[in-house]
Amino acid sequence: MSETDIFRALADPTRRAVLERLAGGELNATEIRVGLDMSQPAVSQHLAVLRQAGLISEERSGRNVRYRIRAAGLSPLHDWLGRHRAFWPERIDRLKTLLKEMDQ
């Protein structure tokens, strides 16, 4: 999946909450829904978006479906952050230098 798909999926706070719940281990849709003020179909739609973005996987056993985080699905996001992580320290160092010059 592309970075855009991942960011689009994570833009929704409910989907981020679902991912946080799945960080504790695999769950079914009913377990994910506990404490969320939404219907089962709404949870299913959020799960579908996360699955299409490659962030979660599902395992079916008869009628039961268990969801879990796909660590590899976060790889494009990790790569994007890595590219931008190198950018900020240099900018901050320049800002510190500028502020010191302004103080003098």
C-alpha distance (Angstrom), angle and dihedral (degrees) to the residues before:
residue distance angle dihedral
M1 . . .
S2 3.76 . .
E3 3.78 127.3 .
T4 3.79 88.1 -113.0
D5 3.81 92.2 57.9
I6 3.78 90.9 49.4
F7 3.81 94.6 47.4
R8 3.80 90.5 46.4
A9 3.80 90.8 51.8
L10 3.81 92.4 46.7
A11 3.81 93.8 46.1
D12 3.79 89.6 83.1
P13 3.83 114.2 80.7
T14 3.81 91.8 -147.6
R15 3.80 91.7 57.1
R16 3.80 90.0 48.3
A17 3.82 88.1 52.1
V18 3.80 90.0 50.7
L19 3.81 90.5 51.8
E20 3.80 90.6 49.2
R21 3.80 89.9 53.3
L22 3.79 90.8 49.5
A23 3.80 90.0 51.4
G24 3.80 85.8 75.2
G25 3.81 91.8 58.9
E26 3.75 139.9 -74.2
L27 3.80 119.3 -36.3
N28 3.77 139.0 175.3
A29 3.81 121.9 -119.2
T30 3.80 93.0 -98.0
E31 3.80 91.6 53.7
I32 3.81 90.4 47.4
R33 3.81 90.7 51.0
V34 3.83 94.7 55.6
G35 3.79 108.0 114.4
L36 3.81 94.4 8.6
D37 3.78 115.6 111.2
M38 3.79 97.2 -133.7
S39 3.76 142.2 96.4
Q40 3.79 125.9 -98.2
P41 3.85 91.3 -109.3
A42 3.82 90.0 53.4
V43 3.81 90.9 52.0
S44 3.80 88.9 48.8
Q45 3.81 90.7 53.0
H46 3.81 91.6 51.4
L47 3.80 90.4 47.9
A48 3.81 89.7 51.0
V49 3.81 91.6 53.9
L50 3.81 91.5 48.8
R51 3.80 90.6 47.3
Q52 3.82 92.8 48.9
A53 3.80 89.5 50.6
G54 3.80 88.3 54.3
L55 3.80 93.9 -117.6
I56 3.79 97.9 118.2
S57 3.78 137.5 26.8
E58 3.75 131.5 -155.1
E59 3.76 132.8 -141.8
R60 3.77 118.5 -157.2
S61 3.77 124.2 -153.4
G62 3.78 108.8 174.7
R63 3.79 106.4 -57.7
N64 3.79 93.0 -17.7
V65 3.78 119.8 96.4
R66 3.80 122.1 -170.4
Y67 3.81 121.6 -165.4
R68 3.79 128.2 -152.7
I69 3.78 137.8 171.9
R70 3.80 116.5 -94.3
A71 3.81 103.5 -139.8
A72 3.81 90.0 -163.8
G73 3.81 88.3 58.0
L74 3.79 89.6 67.7
S75 3.81 92.6 53.7
P76 3.85 96.0 93.8
L77 3.82 89.1 50.8
H78 3.79 91.0 48.9
D79 3.82 90.3 50.2
W80 3.82 91.4 49.4
L81 3.80 91.3 50.5
G82 3.79 90.1 48.4
R83 3.79 91.9 55.4
H84 3.80 91.2 50.9
R85 3.80 95.8 40.7
A86 3.82 90.1 70.1
F87 3.81 90.6 52.5
W88 3.81 99.0 59.3
P89 3.82 104.3 54.7
E90 3.81 90.7 56.8
R91 3.80 91.4 48.5
I92 3.79 92.5 48.0
D93 3.81 91.3 48.9
R94 3.81 89.3 52.3
L95 3.78 90.5 49.4
K96 3.82 91.5 50.3
T97 3.80 90.2 50.6
L98 3.79 91.7 48.9
L99 3.81 92.3 48.7
K100 3.82 91.2 50.1
E101 3.80 90.1 50.5
M102 3.79 90.6 49.9
D103 3.83 91.1 51.6
Q104 3.79 92.7 55.2
